[in-house]
Amino acid sequence: MWLNVFFIVFVMGIITSIVGVLIGNGINSKRSNIVAGLYEISAGMMTGIVCFEMLPESIEISNIYLTLFGCISGVILTLILDIFVNRCKKIKYNSINTSALIIIISMSIHNIVEGIAIGSSFVFSLSLGISILILNLVHDLPETIVVGIGLNKENTNMLKKLIKAVLLGMPTAIGAIFGIILGTISDTYIALSLSLSGGCMLYIVACDLIPSSKEISKKKIVSLIYIIGLLLGLFIINI
């Protein structure tokens, strides 16, 4: 089972990353409203995934107390990782665009956590696993577009950019393996994986995506895109 899940998640993650990077590579980074809108819709969809799917499933599998513990632990874990990434920003790189590297590192860590949720979901049920996988891929697309915009600032050829896009798809698949291992131990670990991943994603929404959007654009119309993303996530869950 783990090999099939790894292959599916790996291939789908690579396709999503390549498509996002190609789209982002063609967008002018000076068009701030587009970039901010991508952050907002990604944040909205992530919120919808967590609040309407992942946390309710975690509560149903276990209980509210374990779900809250996992969610809070996820927030704390991501905070620690965020501090580490911010310290990395002070390092000078000669041949690599620093901002793009930081984005890739952040997304890789984020994708590993998402992969754990996907893997443990597949252990619980095929339908839940497919649902979480699709939702994560859909919300990853706007993020990879933002990565593509960041990579567009580099003076490198398209092949190197596509290689980086492929590398973005690997952490999710690796995380899925860990999720399967945890999920096969007991349902409690499935619930913990979902709530832990949910906490990580909520932190990214509150402390990364939305603040980044507000730095780029102050327009209220852009902020309303968050609601569109939230409703879109709800719609996809209930298709």
C-alpha positions in Angstrom: 0.0 0.0 0.0 2.7 2.5 1.0 4.4 2.2 -2.4 1.2 2.9 -4.3 0.4 5.9 -2.1 4.0 7.2 -2.4 3.8 6.9 -6.2 0.4 8.6 -6.5 1.3 11.5 -4.1 4.8 11.9 -5.7 3.5 12.1 -9.3 0.5 14.4 -8.5 2.7 16.6 -6.3 5.3 17.0 -9.2 2.6 17.8 -11.7 1.0 20.4 -9.4 4.4 22.0 -8.7 5.5 22.1 -12.4 2.2 23.6 -13.5 2.3 26.2 -10.6 5.9 27.2 -11.3 5.3 27.5 -15.1 2.3 29.8 -14.4 4.1 31.8 -11.8 7.1 32.2 -14.2 4.9 34.0 -16.6 3.4 36.4 -14.1 5.1 39.8 -13.5 5.9 40.0 -9.8 5.2 43.8 -10.0 1.5 43.0 -10.4 1.1 43.0 -6.6 -2.7 42.5 -6.6 -2.3 39.2 -8.4 0.4 37.9 -6.0 -1.6 39.0 -3.0 -4.7 37.4 -4.3 -2.9 34.1 -4.7 -1.8 34.3 -1.1 -5.4 35.0 0.0 -7.1 32.2 -2.0 -4.4 29.8 -0.8 -5.0 30.9 2.8 -8.8 30.6 2.4 -8.6 27.1 1.0 -6.2 25.9 3.7 -8.5 27.3 6.4 -11.4 25.5 4.7 -9.5 22.2 4.5 -8.5 22.3 8.2 -11.8 23.6 9.7 -14.3 21.7 7.5 -12.4 18.4 6.9 -9.3 17.6 8.9 -10.2 18.7 12.4 -13.8 17.3 12.3 -12.4 14.0 11.1 -9.8 14.0 13.9 -12.6 14.7 16.4 -14.7 11.9 15.0 -11.8 9.4 15.0 -10.7 10.3 18.6 -12.0 13.2 20.7 -11.9 16.9 21.1 -9.0 16.9 23.6 -6.6 14.9 21.4 -7.5 17.1 18.5 -6.9 20.3 20.4 -3.6 18.9 21.7 -2.5 17.9 18.2 -3.5 21.3 16.7 -1.7 23.3 19.4 1.4 21.1 19.0 1.3 21.7 15.3 1.2 25.5 15.8 4.1 25.3 18.2 6.1 23.0 15.9 5.6 25.4 12.9 6.5 28.4 15.1 9.9 26.7 15.9 10.5 25.9 12.3 9.5 29.4 11.3 12.1 30.8 13.7 14.7 28.5 12.1 13.8 29.6 8.6 14.0 33.3 9.6 17.5 32.8 10.9 18.4 31.2 7.6 17.4 34.5 5.8 20.5 36.1 7.4 22.8 33.7 5.6 24.3 35.1 2.4 24.2 32.9 -0.7 26.3 33.7 -3.7 24.8 31.5 -6.5 21.3 31.0 -5.2 18.5 33.5 -4.9 18.0 33.7 -1.1 14.3 34.6 -1.2 13.5 31.7 -3.6 15.5 29.3 -1.4 13.6 30.3 1.7 10.3 29.8 0.0 11.3 26.4 -1.2 12.6 25.4 2.3 9.3 26.7 3.9 7.2 24.8 1.4 9.2 21.6 1.8 8.7 21.6 5.5 5.0 22.4 5.0 4.6 19.7 2.4 6.1 17.0 4.7 3.5 17.8 7.3 0.8 17.7 4.6 2.1 14.3 3.4 1.8 12.9 6.9 -1.9 13.9 6.9 -2.4 12.4 3.5 -0.7 9.1 4.3 -2.6 8.6 7.6 -5.9 9.5 5.9 -5.3 6.7 3.3 -4.9 4.2 6.1 -8.2 5.3 7.7 -10.2 5.1 4.5 -9.6 5.4 0.8 -12.2 8.2 0.4 -10.7 10.3 3.1 -7.2 9.8 1.7 -8.3 10.9 -1.8 -10.2 13.8 -0.4 -7.3 15.1 1.6 -4.9 14.5 -1.3 -7.1 16.4 -3.8 -7.7 19.3 -1.5 -4.0 19.7 -0.7 -3.0 19.6 -4.3 -5.6 22.2 -5.2 -4.5 24.6 -2.4 -0.8 23.9 -3.3 -1.3 25.3 -6.8 -1.5 28.9 -5.8 1.5 28.4 -3.5 3.6 27.0 -6.2 2.6 29.8 -8.5 4.0 32.2 -5.8 7.2 30.0 -5.8 7.3 30.4 -9.6 7.1 34.2 -9.3 10.0 34.0 -6.8 12.1 31.8 -9.1 11.3 34.2 -12.0 13.7 36.6 -10.3 16.6 34.2 -10.7 18.9 34.4 -13.8 18.6 30.6 -14.4 17.2 28.6 -17.3 13.8 26.9 -17.3 15.3 23.4 -16.8 16.8 24.4 -13.4 13.5 25.9 -12.4 11.6 22.8 -13.3 14.1 20.7 -11.3 13.3 22.8 -8.3 9.6 22.3 -9.0 10.1 18.5 -9.0 12.0 18.7 -5.7 9.0 20.5 -4.2 6.8 17.5 -4.9 9.1 15.0 -3.1 8.6 16.1 0.6 4.8 15.5 0.4 5.4 11.9 -0.8 8.0 11.3 1.9 5.7 12.7 4.5 3.0 10.3 3.2 5.2 7.3 4.0 5.5 8.5 7.6 1.8 9.1 7.7 1.1 5.5 6.6 3.5 4.2 9.3 1.8 6.2 12.0 -1.7 5.3 10.7 -1.1 1.6 10.8 -0.2 1.8 14.5 -3.7 2.9 15.6 -6.6 5.3 14.8 -5.3 7.6 17.5 -2.2 8.3 15.4 -4.4 9.1 12.4 -6.3 11.6 14.4 -3.1 13.1 15.8 -1.6 13.4 12.3 -4.6 15.2 11.0 -4.8 17.6 14.0 -1.1 18.2 14.0 -1.1 19.0 10.3 -4.1 21.2 10.8 -2.3 23.2 13.4 0.7 23.7 11.1 -1.5 24.8 8.3 -3.4 27.3 10.5 -0.1 28.8 11.6 1.0 29.2 8.0 -2.3 30.9 7.2 -2.3 33.3 10.1 1.4 34.1 10.3 2.7 33.7 6.8 0.1 33.9 3.9 -2.2 36.6 5.2 0.5 38.9 6.5 2.4 38.5 3.2 -0.7 39.4 1.3 -1.3 42.5 3.5 2.3 43.6 2.9 1.8 43.5 -0.8 -1.6 44.9 -1.2 -4.0 46.9 1.2 -7.0 46.7 -1.1 -10.2 45.3 0.5 -11.1 43.5 -2.8 -8.0 41.5 -2.5 -8.8 40.6 1.1 -12.2 39.3 0.1 -10.5 36.7 -2.1 -9.8 34.9 1.2 -13.5 34.3 1.6 -13.7 33.0 -1.9 -10.9 30.5 -1.1 -12.7 29.4 2.1 -16.0 28.8 0.2 -14.1 27.1 -2.6 -12.5 24.7 -0.1 -15.9 23.9 1.4 -17.4 23.3 -2.0 -14.6 20.9 -3.1 -15.0 18.9 0.2 -18.7 18.4 -0.4 -18.6 17.6 -4.2 
